[in-house]
Amino acid sequence: MQHSAVPELELAHTNTRPIHWVATATALAAVVALSSVLQPDSARAAQASGPQAKPATAAAPATTGVDFPIQCGPQKAVVQKRASGDLDGDGRPETVAVVHCDAGMGTPPDGVYVLTQAAHAGKPRVVATLIAPKARETVTEFAVRDGAVLATMLGYSTQDVPSCCPDVKESAKWQWKNGAFVRSTPGNTQSV
């Protein structure tokens, strides 16, 4: 540190006093307050234009409280998996749910259902069954992508195959076409 040529002379900026700290704190508080008032606009993603670009205007339907068309006897229906997306191109998302009975043992078959909810409706409702539980299939992979429902299922080649041991694995894709869900099954059905 370099000392002054005149030792009794002290420069004002070399000794801090409480007033300096108060001034610094006041200036910092003013900057923080001003920055909270002057916020930039929210970022907006570029939106596609054209007849197919419809903004989503509602939340996807919930699965709670929905009466699924599955017979479980004294057990309750359990939503195992769910995914949402706009499947029919109307700008409102649908929810697809994989549901089975809450069995104590074994692997109960799944049902795959599409839910929708009108803008002012009280609760969601099932509008389509993609896989009925009577098909005896178990969904192992499931997704909603690009307006389509994709699933991989384990099933049985005949009614004689025991429920413990599915022997067929297949993939399927459903898309909304001409007012209905149309299933296409790729050629990758395999024996397990």
C-alpha positions in Angstrom: 0.0 0.0 0.0 1.3 3.4 -0.9 1.3 6.1 1.8 0.4 9.7 1.2 3.3 12.2 1.1 1.3 14.2 3.6 0.5 11.7 6.4 -2.1 13.9 8.2 -4.1 14.2 5.0 -6.6 11.4 4.5 -8.6 11.0 1.4 -12.4 10.8 1.8 -12.8 7.6 -0.2 -10.3 5.6 1.9 -12.2 5.7 5.2 -15.8 4.3 5.1 -18.3 5.6 7.5 -21.8 4.3 8.2 -23.3 6.9 5.9 -21.4 5.4 3.0 -22.9 1.9 3.7 -26.4 3.4 3.9 -26.0 5.2 0.6 -24.7 2.0 -1.1 -27.6 -0.1 0.3 -30.2 2.6 -0.8 -28.7 2.7 -4.3 -28.8 -1.1 -4.5 -32.4 -1.3 -3.2 -33.4 1.3 -5.9 -31.8 -0.8 -8.7 -33.6 -4.0 -7.5 -37.0 -2.2 -7.2 -36.6 -0.6 -10.6 -35.6 -3.9 -12.2 -38.8 -5.6 -10.8 -41.0 -2.9 -12.3 -39.2 -2.8 -15.7 -39.5 -6.5 -16.8 -39.1 -7.5 -20.4 -42.1 -9.1 -22.2 -42.6 -12.8 -21.9 -40.9 -14.9 -24.5 -43.2 -16.2 -27.2 -42.5 -19.2 -29.3 -43.0 -18.9 -33.0 -46.4 -20.3 -33.9 -47.1 -22.1 -37.1 -49.6 -20.5 -39.3 -52.2 -22.0 -41.5 -55.4 -23.9 -41.2 -54.0 -26.7 -39.0 -52.4 -24.4 -36.5 -54.9 -24.1 -33.6 -53.7 -23.1 -30.2 -54.6 -25.3 -27.3 -57.2 -23.5 -25.3 -57.9 -26.0 -22.5 -56.1 -28.4 -20.1 -56.2 -32.1 -20.9 -59.0 -34.0 -19.2 -58.2 -35.6 -15.9 -58.8 -39.2 -15.2 -60.1 -38.9 -11.7 -63.9 -39.5 -11.3 -64.3 -40.9 -14.8 -66.6 -44.0 -15.2 -64.5 -46.3 -17.4 -66.4 -49.1 -19.2 -64.5 -51.8 -17.4 -66.1 -54.5 -15.2 -64.1 -55.0 -12.0 -66.6 -56.6 -9.7 -65.7 -55.6 -6.1 -62.3 -54.3 -7.2 -61.8 -50.7 -8.4 -60.5 -49.6 -11.8 -56.9 -48.3 -11.7 -55.4 -45.9 -14.3 -52.0 -47.4 -15.0 -50.7 -44.9 -17.6 -52.0 -41.8 -19.3 -50.9 -39.4 -21.9 -52.5 -36.3 -23.6 -52.5 -34.6 -26.9 -54.8 -33.1 -29.5 -55.8 -36.3 -31.4 -58.6 -34.9 -33.6 -57.1 -31.5 -34.5 -59.7 -29.3 -32.8 -57.2 -27.5 -30.6 -58.4 -29.2 -27.4 -56.3 -32.0 -25.9 -57.7 -35.4 -25.3 -56.4 -37.8 -22.6 -55.7 -41.5 -23.4 -55.8 -43.8 -20.3 -54.6 -47.4 -19.8 -56.9 -48.9 -17.2 -57.2 -52.3 -15.5 -58.8 -53.8 -12.5 -56.9 -53.6 -9.2 -56.3 -57.3 -8.8 -54.4 -58.6 -5.8 -52.5 -61.1 -8.0 -51.6 -61.7 -11.6 -51.7 -59.3 -14.5 -55.2 -58.2 -15.3 -55.9 -57.2 -18.9 -55.8 -53.5 -19.8 -58.4 -51.3 -21.5 -57.3 -48.2 -23.4 -59.8 -45.3 -23.5 -59.9 -41.8 -25.0 -61.3 -39.1 -22.8 -62.5 -35.7 -23.8 -64.1 -32.8 -22.0 -66.3 -30.1 -23.5 -65.5 -26.5 -22.8 -68.2 -26.1 -20.1 -68.7 -29.8 -19.1 -68.5 -30.8 -15.5 -66.3 -33.9 -15.9 -64.5 -35.7 -18.7 -66.2 -38.6 -20.5 -65.0 -41.7 -22.4 -65.5 -41.2 -26.2 -63.6 -44.2 -27.6 -62.3 -47.6 -26.5 -59.1 -48.4 -28.4 -58.5 -51.8 -26.6 -61.2 -53.5 -24.6 -60.2 -55.6 -21.6 -61.9 -58.7 -23.2 -59.0 -58.7 -25.7 -56.8 -60.0 -22.9 -53.9 -57.6 -23.7 -51.4 -55.9 -21.4 -50.0 -52.6 -22.5 -46.2 -52.5 -22.0 -45.3 -49.3 -23.8 -47.6 -46.3 -24.5 -47.4 -42.8 -25.9 -49.3 -40.0 -27.6 -47.2 -38.4 -30.4 -48.0 -36.3 -33.4 -51.7 -36.8 -33.0 -51.5 -40.5 -32.8 -51.7 -43.1 -30.0 -48.9 -45.6 -30.0 -48.9 -48.8 -27.9 -47.0 -52.1 -27.5 -49.1 -54.9 -26.1 -48.5 -58.5 -24.9 -51.3 -60.9 -25.7 -52.2 -64.5 -26.5 -52.3 -66.4 -29.7 -55.3 -68.6 -28.6 -57.7 -68.8 -25.7 -55.8 -71.9 -24.6 -52.7 -70.0 -23.6 -52.7 -69.5 -19.8 -53.0 -66.0 -18.5 -49.6 -66.2 -16.8 -47.8 -66.5 -20.1 -48.6 -64.1 -23.0 -47.0 -65.5 -26.2 -47.6 -62.6 -28.6 -46.2 -59.1 -28.7 -47.6 -56.5 -31.1 -47.5 -52.8 -31.8 -50.4 -50.6 -32.8 -51.1 -47.0 -33.8 -54.4 -45.3 -33.7 -55.2 -42.0 -35.6 -58.4 -40.0 -35.9 -59.7 -40.2 -39.5 -63.1 -39.4 -40.8 -64.7 -39.2 -37.4 -63.3 -42.4 -35.8 -60.1 -43.8 -34.5 -58.5 -46.0 -37.1 -56.0 -48.7 -36.0 -53.0 -49.6 -38.1 -50.8 -52.5 -37.0 -47.3 -52.5 -38.3 -45.9 -55.8 -39.5 -43.8 -56.4 -36.3 -46.2 -58.8 -34.5 -43.9 -61.3 -32.8 -44.0 -64.4 -30.7 -42.7 -63.9 -27.2 
